[in-house]
Amino acid sequence: MTTARTDLSVRNQEILYDTVFLGLLEDSVRIMSTEELLDVLAT
């Protein structure tokens, strides 16, 4: 999906992917904030 954005640099494609991934993960959990999810993923 993000690689289809040829107008973005590779780094910006990675940032977009990470943002979308975290958003989808947060939506699937629905009880945690992004900050809480990052804390869980960091452990």
Helices and strands as residue ranges (DSSP letters): G 2-4, H 10-29, H 34-42
